[in-house]
Amino acid sequence: MSDAQVTSEVFIALGSNIGNRKNYIHNAITLLGNNPEITVVKQSSLIETKPVGPIEQDLFINAVIEISTSLTPQELLATCLAVEEQIGRVRTQRWGPRTIDLDILLFADRIIAGANLKIPHPELSMRAFVLVPLAEIAPKIQHPVLRMTALDMLISARKAQD
């Protein structure tokens, strides 16, 4: 019997709209990849997007990465929060400007509805700024609740904006 740990296919969104946005995104990816239980499999292009929410702020740089990990969803959340802290994220207001934001979008086909972690990300299917990079690297990945692919969700989100 093998001691190999089970790994899960996970998609993480990254966003930054303060300072050297591209550098913060690249640093976050590097820090995640430095974890021995995380392998960065794919990385989307960086896209510039308008902020969402009521607060006037600068444009974001967004990206999505696919990772393979043996971490549990809660362990991965803790890792993402630690990376945000290392890069200097300070949480002052909801939807406010940030050096880095990491959101777990999908964790294999898991559905989690915890107090501090919801997977799939609750707003995934409505956010083109996440769906564009997700569809770039995994157009056929399927939302475990909606049973729609990333590409189908992107098309639907764009129609809703028109």
C-alpha positions in Angstrom: 0.0 0.0 0.0 1.3 3.4 -0.9 1.9 6.3 1.5 1.1 8.8 -1.2 -1.4 11.5 -0.1 -4.5 12.1 -2.1 -4.3 15.4 -4.0 -7.1 17.6 -5.1 -7.5 19.9 -8.1 -8.1 23.4 -6.8 -8.6 26.8 -8.4 -7.7 30.0 -6.6 -8.4 33.6 -7.7 -5.9 36.3 -7.0 -6.5 40.0 -7.1 -4.6 43.2 -6.2 -5.2 46.9 -6.6 -2.6 48.6 -4.4 1.0 49.3 -5.3 2.9 47.0 -7.6 -0.2 44.8 -8.3 1.6 42.4 -10.7 4.4 41.8 -8.2 1.9 41.0 -5.4 0.2 38.5 -7.6 3.5 36.8 -8.6 4.7 36.8 -5.0 1.5 35.1 -3.8 1.9 32.4 -6.5 5.5 31.9 -5.5 4.6 31.7 -1.8 1.8 29.2 -2.4 4.2 27.1 -4.7 6.8 27.1 -2.0 4.5 25.1 0.3 5.6 21.4 -0.1 1.9 20.3 -0.1 1.0 22.6 -3.0 2.0 22.3 -6.7 1.0 25.2 -9.0 -0.2 23.4 -12.2 -1.4 26.3 -14.3 -1.6 30.1 -14.2 -3.9 32.4 -16.2 -2.9 35.6 -17.9 -3.1 38.7 -15.7 -6.2 40.9 -16.5 -7.0 44.4 -15.4 -10.5 44.9 -14.2 -12.8 47.5 -12.5 -13.5 47.0 -8.8 -16.7 45.5 -7.6 -18.6 47.1 -4.7 -19.5 50.5 -3.4 -16.0 51.8 -2.7 -14.2 54.1 -5.2 -10.8 52.6 -5.8 -8.1 51.7 -8.3 -8.3 49.0 -11.0 -7.5 45.4 -10.1 -5.1 43.0 -11.6 -6.7 39.5 -11.5 -5.6 36.0 -12.2 -6.5 32.4 -11.5 -4.2 29.5 -10.7 -4.8 25.8 -10.7 -3.1 23.9 -7.9 -2.8 20.4 -6.8 -2.7 20.0 -3.1 -2.9 17.4 -0.3 -4.1 20.1 2.1 -7.7 20.0 3.4 -9.9 23.0 2.4 -9.5 24.5 5.9 -5.7 24.1 5.8 -5.6 25.7 2.3 -7.7 28.6 3.6 -5.3 29.1 6.5 -2.4 29.0 4.0 -4.0 31.6 1.7 -4.7 33.9 4.7 -1.0 33.5 5.8 0.2 34.4 2.3 -2.1 37.4 2.3 -0.6 38.5 5.6 3.0 37.9 4.5 2.4 40.2 1.5 1.0 42.9 3.8 -2.8 42.6 3.4 -4.6 44.6 6.0 -8.4 44.0 6.2 -10.0 47.4 7.0 -13.2 47.4 5.0 -15.2 44.9 3.0 -14.6 45.3 -0.7 -11.9 47.8 0.0 -8.5 48.2 -1.7 -6.0 45.4 -1.0 -2.5 44.4 -1.7 -3.6 40.9 -2.4 -6.7 38.9 -2.2 -6.8 35.1 -2.5 -10.1 33.3 -2.9 -10.6 29.5 -3.2 -13.0 29.2 -6.1 -13.3 25.4 -6.5 -11.9 22.5 -4.5 -12.3 19.4 -6.6 -16.0 18.7 -6.6 -16.4 19.5 -2.9 -19.3 21.6 -1.6 -18.6 23.3 1.7 -20.9 25.8 3.5 -19.0 26.7 6.6 -19.0 29.9 8.6 -15.6 31.0 7.3 -15.3 29.0 4.1 -17.8 28.5 1.3 -16.8 26.3 -1.7 -17.6 26.8 -4.5 -17.1 30.5 -4.0 -20.6 31.9 -3.7 -20.2 34.7 -6.3 -18.1 32.6 -8.8 -20.8 32.3 -11.4 -21.5 36.1 -11.5 -18.0 37.5 -11.6 -16.5 37.9 -15.1 -13.2 39.1 -13.5 -12.8 35.6 -12.1 -14.5 33.7 -14.9 -12.3 35.1 -17.7 -9.0 33.8 -16.2 -10.7 30.6 -15.0 -12.1 29.8 -18.4 -8.7 30.6 -19.9 -7.0 27.8 -18.0 -9.9 25.4 -17.4 -12.9 26.1 -19.7 -14.5 22.8 -19.1 -14.1 22.7 -15.3 -17.6 22.2 -13.9 -19.3 24.1 -11.0 -20.4 21.2 -8.7 -23.8 22.9 -7.8 -24.8 24.6 -11.0 -23.4 21.9 -13.3 -22.1 24.6 -15.7 -18.6 24.8 -17.1 -16.4 27.8 -16.5 -17.0 28.9 -20.1 -20.8 28.5 -19.8 -20.7 30.6 -16.6 -18.7 33.3 -18.3 -21.1 33.5 -21.2 -24.0 33.7 -18.8 -22.3 36.4 -16.7 -21.6 38.5 -19.7 -25.2 38.2 -20.9 -26.4 39.3 -17.5 -24.2 42.4 -17.7 -25.6 43.5 -21.1 
